Amino acid sequence: MPTDACWFFYDCNGCGVKLRPNAGDCCVFCSFGTIPCPPIQETRADRKGATCCGGR
């Protein structure tokens, strides 16, 4: 998972499906990852309340 970028789309190498975030999520990592994306992790650690991926 990149620590300096958000991915809104992801093309699955296994089946070829283009994944998009679920409603309310900012990136595919938030929707389909086993852990939240880095901006969400940092927000939880810092308790600052920043939005996922810079609000994109």
Backbone bond lengths (Angstrom), bond angles and torsions (degrees), N, CA, C in turn:
res aa  C-N    CA-C-N  psi(-1)  N-CA   C-N-CA  omega(-1)  CA-C   N-CA-C  phi
1 M - - - 1.452 - - 1.528 108.56 -
2 P 1.339 117.98 129.34 1.460 119.06 178.68 1.521 110.30 -69.05
3 T 1.319 116.35 145.57 1.459 119.48 179.09 1.517 112.04 -97.63
4 D 1.327 117.62 -6.82 1.461 120.12 -176.11 1.524 113.64 -123.56
5 A 1.313 117.70 15.80 1.462 120.16 -178.48 1.516 110.63 -154.60
6 C 1.325 115.44 154.94 1.458 121.33 174.22 1.511 108.97 -109.01
7 W 1.298 115.45 146.72 1.460 120.77 176.66 1.510 107.48 -115.15
8 F 1.327 115.37 114.90 1.451 119.50 177.75 1.522 109.79 -81.09
9 F 1.340 117.25 -35.48 1.461 122.59 177.73 1.520 109.33 -117.70
10 Y 1.319 115.50 149.98 1.457 120.87 174.59 1.525 108.20 -144.68
11 D 1.325 116.12 124.88 1.464 120.72 176.25 1.523 108.98 -90.68
12 C 1.327 116.47 116.01 1.455 121.47 -178.73 1.528 109.74 -67.84
13 N 1.323 115.90 126.15 1.464 120.75 178.22 1.524 112.19 -70.48
14 G 1.316 117.23 -26.47 1.459 121.08 -177.25 1.525 113.61 -76.98
15 C 1.338 116.68 -47.78 1.466 119.38 -174.18 1.525 113.86 -117.91
16 G 1.338 117.75 -9.61 1.456 120.93 177.71 1.522 115.15 83.86
17 V 1.320 118.03 1.35 1.461 121.27 179.57 1.525 109.72 -72.58
18 K 1.341 116.45 139.53 1.461 120.83 174.80 1.524 107.71 -90.23
19 L 1.317 116.25 114.02 1.458 121.42 179.75 1.520 109.54 -86.48
20 R 1.320 114.87 142.97 1.462 123.22 175.13 1.525 107.18 -128.40
21 P 1.332 118.20 154.61 1.468 119.61 178.94 1.529 111.68 -61.69
22 N 1.309 115.75 148.43 1.457 120.77 173.00 1.523 109.00 -68.89
23 A 1.310 117.56 160.04 1.464 122.21 178.31 1.529 110.04 -53.67
24 G 1.315 116.56 130.74 1.455 121.78 179.37 1.516 114.92 91.04
25 D 1.325 117.85 -11.99 1.461 121.99 177.65 1.527 109.50 -99.47
26 C 1.323 116.73 150.60 1.462 119.75 -176.24 1.519 113.21 -94.34
27 C 1.327 117.61 -18.59 1.460 118.91 -176.53 1.532 110.39 -153.23
28 V 1.319 116.02 166.54 1.466 119.92 -178.10 1.527 112.23 -66.46
29 F 1.331 117.89 -25.86 1.460 119.78 178.47 1.525 110.55 -66.92
30 C 1.332 116.76 -38.35 1.471 119.50 178.85 1.524 110.85 -67.12
31 S 1.324 116.91 -35.63 1.464 120.60 -177.53 1.522 113.66 -81.93
32 F 1.337 117.05 -39.72 1.463 119.60 -169.79 1.527 114.77 -120.89
33 G 1.320 118.19 -7.30 1.457 120.52 -179.35 1.518 112.09 -76.51
34 T 1.308 115.48 160.26 1.462 119.41 177.33 1.520 111.59 -81.78
35 I 1.324 116.63 -16.76 1.463 122.39 174.46 1.523 107.48 -133.66
36 P 1.338 119.65 154.78 1.458 121.36 179.72 1.529 111.75 -63.16
37 C 1.322 116.28 159.16 1.464 120.90 179.23 1.527 110.48 -63.98
38 P 1.334 117.97 158.46 1.465 121.46 -176.63 1.526 115.15 -52.83
39 P 1.361 121.36 -42.42 1.459 118.74 178.33 1.524 113.22 -60.70
40 I 1.323 117.40 -36.49 1.461 120.51 177.94 1.525 109.93 -69.42
41 Q 1.336 117.45 -40.22 1.456 120.88 177.62 1.534 110.22 -60.46
42 E 1.349 116.65 -45.01 1.459 120.83 179.90 1.521 111.09 -64.08
43 T 1.330 116.93 -40.45 1.458 121.14 179.57 1.522 110.30 -61.50
44 R 1.321 116.10 -44.09 1.467 119.66 179.85 1.523 110.91 -65.48
45 A 1.320 116.80 -37.60 1.468 120.19 -179.93 1.525 111.13 -70.37
46 D 1.340 115.87 -39.21 1.470 120.48 -176.90 1.520 112.91 -89.40
47 R 1.344 116.05 -18.25 1.467 122.11 -177.50 1.534 111.40 58.49
48 K 1.351 117.79 36.02 1.455 121.60 -177.89 1.511 113.51 -89.68
49 G 1.308 118.29 -22.57 1.453 120.42 179.58 1.519 113.72 82.75
50 A 1.322 118.58 18.77 1.461 121.21 177.40 1.514 109.18 -66.49
51 T 1.324 115.59 153.37 1.449 118.97 179.73 1.516 110.74 -83.11
52 C 1.297 115.16 157.75 1.449 122.46 179.39 1.523 111.03 -57.49
53 C 1.295 117.36 132.85 1.457 123.57 173.27 1.514 113.27 53.56
54 G 1.294 118.15 33.70 1.459 121.50 177.36 1.516 114.29 75.18
55 G 1.316 117.71 18.63 1.446 121.22 177.09 1.517 114.27 83.32
56 R 1.328 117.37 12.88 1.466 118.91 178.70 1.491 111.06 -76.72
